[in-house]
Amino acid sequence: MMTAITLTLLLTLTFVAFSIAFWLYGTNKTRPIIHSLLHPLMTAPLMVAAVLLLANIDYQQYRDANQPLFFLLGTATVALAIPLHQQFHNIRTLAKPLLITLAFGATFAIVSALTTAWLLGATIDTLIAIAPKSVTTPIALGIAEKIGADPSLTAGIVVFTGVVGASCGPVLFRWLRITDDRVKGFVLGICAHGVGTARAFEISGKCGAFSSLGLGLTGALTAIALPWIVISVLK
């Protein structure tokens, strides 16, 4: 059993690490590549991991101490309905292309990840943990529970996917000369879920709203279809 002091210190560690990481992220806005590489969800976990290793603290203890933040993940996801409502008039006129993009993007995200992992020799347990990688963490953890995946491994893969998508997405948009915030947002939502959506809101409110839509629809589609696919194919 952890004492109240230990719980408080581990929870404080999260806030301190994120605050430092967010400060580093904000001070490098004029250098796009460095700015992308210093995303708080990339640097803060490294700081936390270093402290846990140096202090010889088990990850499960850290996770238990931060349960309030896991609870708030679901609340934050639901709150994304607000920008969606504000942009509903734009979303309604693009229903058909959005649904086509969703079907292709969500399917390709799962298939490409599982195929790559399988070719690299991943075990069945690893493949099952990778399957929900393209949905936001609260939904991914729920799917992991249903399909018997390791929640810690799934959470790590989900966050890694989001960080890579949020870091590389804007760079790819510039290279491909994509300037429409609706396209940027929807793609970030499908490919990089919550982390990508946070990055999309840095671009514009419209970009964030479309990213929220991509996040929500991908999560719903994956939550409905993936457990059936995993149970019938991988198991």
C-alpha positions as protocol buffer text, in pm:
chain_id: "A"
residue {
  index: 1
  type: MET
  ca { x: 0 y: 0 z: 0 }
}
residue {
  index: 2
  type: MET
  ca { x: 122 y: 347 z: -88 }
}
residue {
  index: 3
  type: THR
  ca { x: 104 y: 625 z: 167 }
}
residue {
  index: 4
  type: ALA
  ca { x: -86 y: 947 z: 98 }
}
residue {
  index: 5
  type: ILE
  ca { x: 248 y: 1131 z: 75 }
}
residue {
  index: 6
  type: THR
  ca { x: 377 y: 890 z: -192 }
}
residue {
  index: 7
  type: LEU
  ca { x: 54 y: 923 z: -391 }
}
residue {
  index: 8
  type: THR
  ca { x: 75 y: 1302 z: -373 }
}
residue {
  index: 9
  type: LEU
  ca { x: 442 y: 1310 z: -477 }
}
residue {
  index: 10
  type: LEU
  ca { x: 384 y: 1082 z: -778 }
}
residue {
  index: 11
  type: LEU
  ca { x: 86 y: 1288 z: -890 }
}
residue {
  index: 12
  type: THR
  ca { x: 290 y: 1606 z: -843 }
}
residue {
  index: 13
  type: LEU
  ca { x: 568 y: 1453 z: -1053 }
}
residue {
  index: 14
  type: THR
  ca { x: 327 y: 1438 z: -1348 }
}
residue {
  index: 15
  type: PHE
  ca { x: 232 y: 1805 z: -1318 }
}
residue {
  index: 16
  type: VAL
  ca { x: 593 y: 1920 z: -1273 }
}
residue {
  index: 17
  type: ALA
  ca { x: 719 y: 1715 z: -1568 }
}
residue {
  index: 18
  type: PHE
  ca { x: 440 y: 1837 z: -1794 }
}
residue {
  index: 19
  type: SER
  ca { x: 491 y: 2201 z: -1688 }
}
residue {
  index: 20
  type: ILE
  ca { x: 861 y: 2184 z: -1773 }
}
residue {
  index: 21
  type: ALA
  ca { x: 790 y: 2005 z: -2101 }
}
residue {
  index: 22
  type: PHE
  ca { x: 520 y: 2258 z: -2194 }
}
residue {
  index: 23
  type: TRP
  ca { x: 761 y: 2546 z: -2120 }
}
residue {
  index: 24
  type: LEU
  ca { x: 1027 y: 2390 z: -2345 }
}
residue {
  index: 25
  type: TYR
  ca { x: 766 y: 2338 z: -2617 }
}
residue {
  index: 26
  type: GLY
  ca { x: 651 y: 2700 z: -2600 }
}
residue {
  index: 27
  type: THR
  ca { x: 999 y: 2853 z: -2607 }
}
residue {
  index: 28
  type: ASN
  ca { x: 1085 y: 2691 z: -2940 }
}
residue {
  index: 29
  type: LYS
  ca { x: 787 y: 2799 z: -3152 }
}
residue {
  index: 30
  type: THR
  ca { x: 1013 y: 2984 z: -3396 }
}
residue {
  index: 31
  type: ARG
  ca { x: 1201 y: 2661 z: -3477 }
}
residue {
  index: 32
  type: PRO
  ca { x: 940 y: 2427 z: -3631 }
}
residue {
  index: 33
  type: ILE
  ca { x: 1143 y: 2104 z: -3631 }
}
residue {
  index: 34
  type: ILE
  ca { x: 1268 y: 2143 z: -3274 }
}
residue {
  index: 35
  type: HIS
  ca { x: 921 y: 2261 z: -3171 }
}
residue {
  index: 36
  type: SER
  ca { x: 768 y: 1937 z: -3306 }
}
residue {
  index: 37
  type: LEU
  ca { x: 1031 y: 1716 z: -3142 }
}
residue {
  index: 38
  type: LEU
  ca { x: 977 y: 1884 z: -2803 }
}
residue {
  index: 39
  type: HIS
  ca { x: 606 y: 1802 z: -2785 }
}
residue {
  index: 40
  type: PRO
  ca { x: 510 y: 1775 z: -2414 }
}
residue {
  index: 41
  type: LEU
  ca { x: 383 y: 1420 z: -2459 }
}
residue {
  index: 42
  type: MET
  ca { x: 724 y: 1325 z: -2592 }
}
residue {
  index: 43
  type: THR
  ca { x: 947 y: 1497 z: -2338 }
}
residue {
  index: 44
  type: ALA
  ca { x: 734 y: 1476 z: -2020 }
}
residue {
  index: 45
  type: PRO
  ca { x: 715 y: 1093 z: -2021 }
}
residue {
  index: 46
  type: LEU
  ca { x: 1093 y: 1078 z: -2062 }
}
residue {
  index: 47
  type: MET
  ca { x: 1135 y: 1297 z: -1753 }
}
residue {
  index: 48
  type: VAL
  ca { x: 888 y: 1086 z: -1554 }
}
residue {
  index: 49
  type: ALA
  ca { x: 1053 y: 762 z: -1667 }
}
residue {
  index: 50
  type: ALA
  ca { x: 1396 y: 892 z: -1564 }
}
residue {
  index: 51
  type: VAL
  ca { x: 1270 y: 981 z: -1215 }
}
residue {
  index: 52
  type: LEU
  ca { x: 1095 y: 645 z: -1172 }
}
residue {
  index: 53
  type: LEU
  ca { x: 1410 y: 457 z: -1275 }
}
residue {
  index: 54
  type: LEU
  ca { x: 1639 y: 662 z: -1053 }
}
residue {
  index: 55
  type: ALA
  ca { x: 1403 y: 631 z: -755 }
}
residue {
  index: 56
  type: ASN
  ca { x: 1335 y: 262 z: -827 }
}
residue {
  index: 57
  type: ILE
  ca { x: 959 y: 319 z: -831 }
}
residue {
  index: 58
  type: ASP
  ca { x: 737 y: 60 z: -998 }
}
residue {
  index: 59
  type: TYR
  ca { x: 530 y: 189 z: -1292 }
}
residue {
  index: 60
  type: GLN
  ca { x: 212 y: 38 z: -1148 }
}
residue {
  index: 61
  type: GLN
  ca { x: 254 y: 255 z: -838 }
}
residue {
  index: 62
  type: TYR
  ca { x: 288 y: 562 z: -1058 }
}
residue {
  index: 63
  type: ARG
  ca { x: -18 y: 460 z: -1261 }
}
residue {
  index: 64
  type: ASP
  ca { x: -227 y: 405 z: -948 }
}
residue {
  index: 65
  type: ALA
  ca { x: -128 y: 747 z: -813 }
}
residue {
  index: 66
  type: ASN
  ca { x: -240 y: 912 z: -1137 }
}
residue {
  index: 67
  type: GLN
  ca { x: -583 y: 746 z: -1162 }
}
residue {
  index: 68
  type: PRO
  ca { x: -762 y: 1086 z: -1132 }
}
residue {
  index: 69
  type: LEU
  ca { x: -597 y: 1195 z: -1457 }
}
residue {
  index: 70
  type: PHE
  ca { x: -707 y: 876 z: -1633 }
}
residue {
  index: 71
  type: PHE
  ca { x: -1063 y: 955 z: -1526 }
}
residue {
  index: 72
  type: LEU
  ca { x: -1036 y: 1308 z: -1665 }
}
residue {
  index: 73
  type: LEU
  ca { x: -930 y: 1173 z: -2006 }
}
residue {
  index: 74
  type: GLY
  ca { x: -1287 y: 1061 z: -2069 }
}
residue {
  index: 75
  type: THR
  ca { x: -1426 y: 1395 z: -1954 }
}
residue {
  index: 76
  type: ALA
  ca { x: -1191 y: 1584 z: -2185 }
}
residue {
  index: 77
  type: THR
  ca { x: -1296 y: 1366 z: -2479 }
}
residue {
  index: 78
  type: VAL
  ca { x: -1664 y: 1438 z: -2419 }
}
residue {
  index: 79
  type: ALA
  ca { x: -1590 y: 1813 z: -2394 }
}
residue {
  index: 80
  type: LEU
  ca { x: -1476 y: 1806 z: -2759 }
}
residue {
  index: 81
  type: ALA
  ca { x: -1846 y: 1810 z: -2851 }
}
residue {
  index: 82
  type: ILE
  ca { x: -1844 y: 2188 z: -2795 }
}
residue {
  index: 83
  type: PRO
  ca { x: -1621 y: 2284 z: -3093 }
}
residue {
  index: 84
  type: LEU
  ca { x: -1800 y: 2020 z: -3300 }
}
residue {
  index: 85
  type: HIS
  ca { x: -2131 y: 2195 z: -3237 }
}
residue {
  index: 86
  type: GLN
  ca { x: -1978 y: 2530 z: -3331 }
}
residue {
  index: 87
  type: GLN
  ca { x: -1861 y: 2393 z: -3669 }
}
residue {
  index: 88
  type: PHE
  ca { x: -2163 y: 2172 z: -3739 }
}
residue {
  index: 89
  type: HIS
  ca { x: -2278 y: 2384 z: -4036 }
}
residue {
  index: 90
  type: ASN
  ca { x: -1944 y: 2317 z: -4210 }
}
residue {
  index: 91
  type: ILE
  ca { x: -1937 y: 1950 z: -4118 }
}
residue {
  index: 92
  type: ARG
  ca { x: -2287 y: 1880 z: -4250 }
}
residue {
  index: 93
  type: THR
  ca { x: -2201 y: 1997 z: -4603 }
}
residue {
  index: 94
  type: LEU
  ca { x: -1899 y: 1762 z: -4618 }
}
residue {
  index: 95
  type: ALA
  ca { x: -2064 y: 1447 z: -4483 }
}
residue {
  index: 96
  type: LYS
  ca { x: -1994 y: 1222 z: -4783 }
}
residue {
  index: 97
  type: PRO
  ca { x: -1618 y: 1293 z: -4832 }
}
residue {
  index: 98
  type: LEU
  ca { x: -1566 y: 1283 z: -4456 }
}
residue {
  index: 99
  type: LEU
  ca { x: -1726 y: 939 z: -4424 }
}
residue {
  index: 100
  type: ILE
  ca { x: -1523 y: 803 z: -4717 }
}
residue {
  index: 101
  type: THR
  ca { x: -1202 y: 940 z: -4565 }
}
residue {
  index: 102
  type: LEU
  ca { x: -1297 y: 797 z: -4227 }
}
residue {
  index: 103
  type: ALA
  ca { x: -1361 y: 447 z: -4362 }
}
residue {
  index: 104
  type: PHE
  ca { x: -1033 y: 439 z: -4554 }
}
residue {
  index: 105
  type: GLY
  ca { x: -820 y: 612 z: -4291 }
}
residue {
  index: 106
  type: ALA
  ca { x: -940 y: 412 z: -3990 }
}
residue {
  index: 107
  type: THR
  ca { x: -909 y: 82 z: -4177 }
}
residue {
  index: 108
  type: PHE
  ca { x: -566 y: 159 z: -4319 }
}
residue {
  index: 109
  type: ALA
  ca { x: -436 y: 268 z: -3978 }
}
residue {
  index: 110
  type: ILE
  ca { x: -519 y: -69 z: -3824 }
}
residue {
  index: 111
  type: VAL
  ca { x: -425 y: -289 z: -4119 }
}
residue {
  index: 112
  type: SER
  ca { x: -92 y: -118 z: -4186 }
}
residue {
  index: 113
  type: ALA
  ca { x: 12 y: -132 z: -3820 }
}
residue {
  index: 114
  type: LEU
  ca { x: -80 y: -498 z: -3777 }
}
residue {
  index: 115
  type: THR
  ca { x: 82 y: -598 z: -4106 }
}
residue {
  index: 116
  type: THR
  ca { x: 407 y: -419 z: -4023 }
}
residue {
  index: 117
  type: ALA
  ca { x: 420 y: -565 z: -3673 }
}
residue {
  index: 118
  type: TRP
  ca { x: 342 y: -915 z: -3803 }
}
residue {
  index: 119
  type: LEU
  ca { x: 618 y: -892 z: -4066 }
}
residue {
  index: 120
  type: LEU
  ca { x: 860 y: -788 z: -3791 }
}
residue {
  index: 121
  type: GLY
  ca { x: 772 y: -1099 z: -3592 }
}
residue {
  index: 122
  type: ALA
  ca { x: 537 y: -959 z: -3329 }
}
residue {
  index: 123
  type: THR
  ca { x: 354 y: -1208 z: -3108 }
}
residue {
  index: 124
  type: ILE
  ca { x: -24 y: -1243 z: -3098 }
}
residue {
  index: 125
  type: ASP
  ca { x: -36 y: -1059 z: -2764 }
}
residue {
  index: 126
  type: THR
  ca { x: 160 y: -768 z: -2911 }
}
residue {
  index: 127
  type: LEU
  ca { x: -62 y: -756 z: -3219 }
}
residue {
  index: 128
  type: ILE
  ca { x: -372 y: -741 z: -3001 }
}
residue {
  index: 129
  type: ALA
  ca { x: -220 y: -453 z: -2800 }
}
residue {
  index: 130
  type: ILE
  ca { x: -130 y: -265 z: -3120 }
}
residue {
  index: 131
  type: ALA
  ca { x: -476 y: -300 z: -3281 }
}
residue {
  index: 132
  type: PRO
  ca { x: -644 y: -4 z: -3098 }
}
residue {
  index: 133
  type: LYS
  ca { x: -347 y: 230 z: -3155 }
}
residue {
  index: 134
  type: SER
  ca { x: -537 y: 486 z: -3360 }
}
residue {
  index: 135
  type: VAL
  ca { x: -811 y: 575 z: -3113 }
}
residue {
  index: 136
  type: THR
  ca { x: -789 y: 808 z: -2816 }
}
residue {
  index: 137
  type: THR
  ca { x: -664 y: 662 z: -2488 }
}
residue {
  index: 138
  type: PRO
  ca { x: -995 y: 624 z: -2295 }
}
residue {
  index: 139
  type: ILE
  ca { x: -1153 y: 434 z: -2587 }
}
residue {
  index: 140
  type: ALA
  ca { x: -834 y: 235 z: -2653 }
}
residue {
  index: 141
  type: LEU
  ca { x: -820 y: 120 z: -2290 }
}
residue {
  index: 142
  type: GLY
  ca { x: -1185 y: 12 z: -2308 }
}
residue {
  index: 143
  type: ILE
  ca { x: -1117 y: -183 z: -2628 }
}
residue {
  index: 144
  type: ALA
  ca { x: -803 y: -335 z: -2472 }
}
residue {
  index: 145
  type: GLU
  ca { x: -1012 y: -467 z: -2186 }
}
residue {
  index: 146
  type: LYS
  ca { x: -1265 y: -623 z: -2424 }
}
residue {
  index: 147
  type: ILE
  ca { x: -1007 y: -797 z: -2644 }
}
residue {
  index: 148
  type: GLY
  ca { x: -772 y: -906 z: -2364 }
}
residue {
  index: 149
  type: ALA
  ca { x: -482 y: -674 z: -2448 }
}
residue {
  index: 150
  type: ASP
  ca { x: -224 y: -546 z: -2201 }
}
residue {
  index: 151
  type: PRO
  ca { x: -362 y: -198 z: -2109 }
}
residue {
  index: 152
  type: SER
  ca { x: -18 y: -55 z: -2024 }
}
residue {
  index: 153
  type: LEU
  ca { x: 127 y: -162 z: -2360 }
}
residue {
  index: 154
  type: THR
  ca { x: -178 y: -37 z: -2547 }
}
residue {
  index: 155
  type: ALA
  ca { x: -164 y: 300 z: -2368 }
}
residue {
  index: 156
  type: GLY
  ca { x: 204 y: 341 z: -2453 }
}
residue {
  index: 157
  type: ILE
  ca { x: 147 y: 258 z: -2819 }
}
residue {
  index: 158
  type: VAL
  ca { x: -151 y: 493 z: -2838 }
}
residue {
  index: 159
  type: VAL
  ca { x: 44 y: 785 z: -2691 }
}
residue {
  index: 160
  type: PHE
  ca { x: 343 y: 712 z: -2917 }
}
residue {
  index: 161
  type: THR
  ca { x: 114 y: 707 z: -3222 }
}
residue {
  index: 162
  type: GLY
  ca { x: -41 y: 1039 z: -3122 }
}
residue {
  index: 163
  type: VAL
  ca { x: 293 y: 1208 z: -3058 }
}
residue {
  index: 164
  type: VAL
  ca { x: 439 y: 1094 z: -3390 }
}
residue {
  index: 165
  type: GLY
  ca { x: 126 y: 1203 z: -3576 }
}
residue {
  index: 166
  type: ALA
  ca { x: 110 y: 1541 z: -3404 }
}
residue {
  index: 167
  type: SER
  ca { x: 482 y: 1603 z: -3460 }
}
residue {
  index: 168
  type: CYS
  ca { x: 506 y: 1485 z: -3822 }
}
residue {
  index: 169
  type: GLY
  ca { x: 159 y: 1584 z: -3944 }
}
residue {
  index: 170
  type: PRO
  ca { x: 213 y: 1961 z: -3975 }
}
residue {
  index: 171
  type: VAL
  ca { x: 547 y: 1900 z: -4147 }
}
residue {
  index: 172
  type: LEU
  ca { x: 384 y: 1669 z: -4402 }
}
residue {
  index: 173
  type: PHE
  ca { x: 105 y: 1921 z: -4459 }
}
residue {
  index: 174
  type: ARG
  ca { x: 364 y: 2184 z: -4549 }
}
residue {
  index: 175
  type: TRP
  ca { x: 550 y: 1947 z: -4782 }
}
residue {
  index: 176
  type: LEU
  ca { x: 225 y: 1845 z: -4954 }
}
residue {
  index: 177
  type: ARG
  ca { x: 106 y: 2208 z: -4962 }
}
residue {
  index: 178
  type: ILE
  ca { x: -217 y: 2128 z: -4781 }
}
residue {
  index: 179
  type: THR
  ca { x: -360 y: 2455 z: -4649 }
}
residue {
  index: 180
  type: ASP
  ca { x: -724 y: 2366 z: -4577 }
}
residue {
  index: 181
  type: ASP
  ca { x: -769 y: 2347 z: -4199 }
}
residue {
  index: 182
  type: ARG
  ca { x: -1061 y: 2109 z: -4242 }
}
residue {
  index: 183
  type: VAL
  ca { x: -839 y: 1853 z: -4415 }
}
residue {
  index: 184
  type: LYS
  ca { x: -557 y: 1901 z: -4165 }
}
residue {
  index: 185
  type: GLY
  ca { x: -788 y: 1861 z: -3870 }
}
residue {
  index: 186
  type: PHE
  ca { x: -975 y: 1555 z: -3991 }
}
residue {
  index: 187
  type: VAL
  ca { x: -653 y: 1374 z: -4081 }
}
residue {
  index: 188
  type: LEU
  ca { x: -493 y: 1457 z: -3745 }
}
residue {
  index: 189
  type: GLY
  ca { x: -803 y: 1332 z: -3564 }
}
residue {
  index: 190
  type: ILE
  ca { x: -804 y: 1000 z: -3750 }
}
residue {
  index: 191
  type: CYS
  ca { x: -430 y: 938 z: -3734 }
}
residue {
  index: 192
  type: ALA
  ca { x: -321 y: 1102 z: -3409 }
}
residue {
  index: 193
  type: HIS
  ca { x: -643 y: 1108 z: -3199 }
}
residue {
  index: 194
  type: GLY
  ca { x: -624 y: 1319 z: -2879 }
}
residue {
  index: 195
  type: VAL
  ca { x: -265 y: 1439 z: -2917 }
}
residue {
  index: 196
  type: GLY
  ca { x: -330 y: 1531 z: -3279 }
}
residue {
  index: 197
  type: THR
  ca { x: -647 y: 1714 z: -3179 }
}
residue {
  index: 198
  type: ALA
  ca { x: -457 y: 1921 z: -2923 }
}
residue {
  index: 199
  type: ARG
  ca { x: -209 y: 2008 z: -3200 }
}
residue {
  index: 200
  type: ALA
  ca { x: -497 y: 2090 z: -3436 }
}
residue {
  index: 201
  type: PHE
  ca { x: -639 y: 2345 z: -3192 }
}
residue {
  index: 202
  type: GLU
  ca { x: -300 y: 2519 z: -3201 }
}
residue {
  index: 203
  type: ILE
  ca { x: -355 y: 2566 z: -3575 }
}
residue {
  index: 204
  type: SER
  ca { x: -712 y: 2700 z: -3557 }
}
residue {
  index: 205
  type: GLY
  ca { x: -1052 y: 2642 z: -3400 }
}
residue {
  index: 206
  type: LYS
  ca { x: -1186 y: 2500 z: -3726 }
}
residue {
  index: 207
  type: CYS
  ca { x: -892 y: 2260 z: -3752 }
}
residue {
  index: 208
  type: GLY
  ca { x: -952 y: 2149 z: -3395 }
}
residue {
  index: 209
  type: ALA
  ca { x: -1324 y: 2094 z: -3454 }
}
residue {
  index: 210
  type: PHE
  ca { x: -1263 y: 1872 z: -3757 }
}
residue {
  index: 211
  type: SER
  ca { x: -994 y: 1686 z: -3566 }
}
residue {
  index: 212
  type: SER
  ca { x: -1243 y: 1628 z: -3284 }
}
residue {
  index: 213
  type: LEU
  ca { x: -1484 y: 1486 z: -3541 }
}
residue {
  index: 214
  type: GLY
  ca { x: -1216 y: 1255 z: -3683 }
}
residue {
  index: 215
  type: LEU
  ca { x: -1119 y: 1144 z: -3332 }
}
residue {
  index: 216
  type: GLY
  ca { x: -1478 y: 1071 z: -3229 }
}
residue {
  index: 217
  type: LEU
  ca { x: -1584 y: 889 z: -3546 }
}
residue {
  index: 218
  type: THR
  ca { x: -1266 y: 681 z: -3556 }
}
residue {
  index: 219
  type: GLY
  ca { x: -1312 y: 588 z: -3193 }
}
residue {
  index: 220
  type: ALA
  ca { x: -1675 y: 489 z: -3244 }
}
residue {
  index: 221
  type: LEU
  ca { x: -1606 y: 287 z: -3560 }
}
residue {
  index: 222
  type: THR
  ca { x: -1308 y: 110 z: -3403 }
}
residue {
  index: 223
  type: ALA
  ca { x: -1488 y: 38 z: -3076 }
}
residue {
  index: 224
  type: ILE
  ca { x: -1775 y: -125 z: -3265 }
}
residue {
  index: 225
  type: ALA
  ca { x: -1579 y: -323 z: -3525 }
}
residue {
  index: 226
  type: LEU
  ca { x: -1236 y: -401 z: -3377 }
}
residue {
  index: 227
  type: PRO
  ca { x: -1335 y: -638 z: -3092 }
}
residue {
  index: 228
  type: TRP
  ca { x: -1526 y: -857 z: -3338 }
}
residue {
  index: 229
  type: ILE
  ca { x: -1236 y: -861 z: -3583 }
}
residue {
  index: 230
  type: VAL
  ca { x: -975 y: -939 z: -3318 }
}
residue {
  index: 231
  type: ILE
  ca { x: -1180 y: -1216 z: -3160 }
}
residue {
  index: 232
  type: SER
  ca { x: -1253 y: -1380 z: -3495 }
}
residue {
  index: 233
  type: VAL
  ca { x: -912 y: -1334 z: -3664 }
}
residue {
  index: 234
  type: LEU
  ca { x: -630 y: -1300 z: -3410 }
}
residue {
  index: 235
  type: LYS
  ca { x: -771 y: -1537 z: -3152 }
}
